[in-house]
Amino acid sequence: MNPKVDWFFEKEEKWKKEVAELRKIVLECHLTEDLKWGCPCYTYEKKNIVLIHVFKEYCALLFFKGALMKDPEKILIQQTENVQSARQVRFTSLKEIQSIASDLKKYIFQAVEVEESGKKVELKKTKEYPVPDELTAKFKEVPALKQAFEALTPGRQRAYILHFSQPKQAKTRESRIEKSMPDILDGKGLNDVNEYLIRKKAAKND
């Protein structure tokens, strides 16, 4: 157990017993525990294997290369249609986790094997994602924003495009773009900002 990760398990209320059990199961697979994106992340030779995260309706294990894994128990879930590589195993009770603990370990060991094999998920290229009209308009209005956006890594560009495209209303899309402009101009990715805020919150609770 990594002490800096304890914060996550101590703060959790709704899924406290469930995530503690998931932590126990994953650590029994001899992975290294770390805190990434504000969540317990487990690595093998510094490569991300699986992550524990929580939502309102469920808690979950997320396998970073789940799309490459075999799924004999039919438990791997694609979170949204835009998620290409990762797959979740979702839980709504402690009993549910305990009932498939042995299967979860098999999946974790399989995930390590996938990572060791060097296989990679063939991701859609950023240019294949449609850019929201509101972002295109903002690029014309602020040329520096377009230049800064194009200087970001493809993964960071993709994260912003998906984030801006999610809302159904144009007004909400425009609002998201306006809020993210300073970070894009600073060369920061969406996940960089989120992780910074989560770590800042965690530091306050120490």
GIHU-V958944 format. One record per backbone hydrogen bond with DSSP energy under -0.5 kcal/mol. NH is the residue of the N-H (numbers start at 1). CO is the residue of the C=O. E is the energy in kcal/mol with one decimal. If there is no record, write none. Layout:
NH;CO;E
NH;CO;E
This chain:
3;1;-0.6
5;2;-2.3
6;2;-0.6
6;3;-1.0
8;5;-1.2
9;5;-0.9
10;6;-2.4
11;7;-2.2
12;8;-1.4
16;13;-1.0
19;15;-2.8
20;16;-1.6
21;17;-1.8
22;18;-2.1
23;19;-2.3
24;20;-2.0
25;21;-2.3
26;22;-2.5
27;23;-2.5
28;24;-1.5
29;26;-1.7
30;27;-1.8
31;26;-0.7
32;43;-2.7
34;41;-2.3
36;34;-0.6
36;39;-2.5
39;36;-2.2
41;34;-3.1
42;50;-3.1
43;32;-2.6
44;47;-2.3
47;44;-1.6
49;42;-2.7
50;42;-1.5
51;62;-1.9
52;40;-2.4
53;51;-0.5
53;60;-2.2
55;58;-2.8
59;91;-2.1
60;53;-2.7
61;89;-2.0
62;51;-2.9
63;61;-0.5
63;87;-3.1
64;49;-1.5
64;62;-0.6
66;63;-1.7
67;85;-2.6
68;65;-2.0
69;66;-1.4
74;71;-1.5
77;88;-2.8
79;77;-0.7
83;80;-1.5
84;82;-0.7
87;63;-1.9
88;77;-3.2
89;61;-2.2
91;59;-2.7
97;93;-1.3
98;94;-2.5
99;95;-2.0
100;96;-0.7
100;97;-1.0
101;98;-0.9
104;100;-2.6
105;101;-1.9
106;102;-1.6
107;103;-2.3
108;104;-2.4
109;105;-2.6
110;106;-2.1
111;107;-2.3
112;108;-1.8
113;109;-2.0
114;110;-2.3
115;111;-2.0
116;112;-2.6
117;113;-1.8
118;114;-0.6
118;115;-1.0
119;114;-0.9
123;121;-1.0
128;125;-2.2
129;126;-1.9
135;132;-0.7
136;132;-2.0
137;133;-2.5
138;134;-1.7
139;135;-2.1
140;136;-1.6
141;137;-1.8
142;138;-2.9
145;142;-1.5
146;142;-1.2
147;143;-2.1
148;144;-2.4
149;145;-2.7
150;146;-2.3
151;147;-0.8
152;148;-0.5
152;149;-1.3
157;153;-2.4
158;154;-2.6
159;155;-2.1
160;156;-2.0
161;157;-2.6
162;158;-2.5
163;159;-2.1
164;160;-2.9
165;161;-1.8
166;162;-1.2
173;169;-1.9
174;170;-2.7
175;171;-1.9
176;172;-2.2
177;173;-2.0
178;174;-2.4
179;175;-2.3
180;176;-1.6
181;177;-1.2
184;180;-2.4
185;181;-2.7
186;182;-1.1
187;184;-1.6
188;183;-3.1
193;189;-1.8
194;190;-2.1
195;191;-2.5
196;192;-1.9
197;193;-2.2
198;194;-2.2
199;195;-2.6
200;196;-2.2
201;197;-2.1
202;198;-2.4
203;199;-2.3
204;200;-1.6
205;201;-1.2
206;202;-0.7
206;203;-0.7
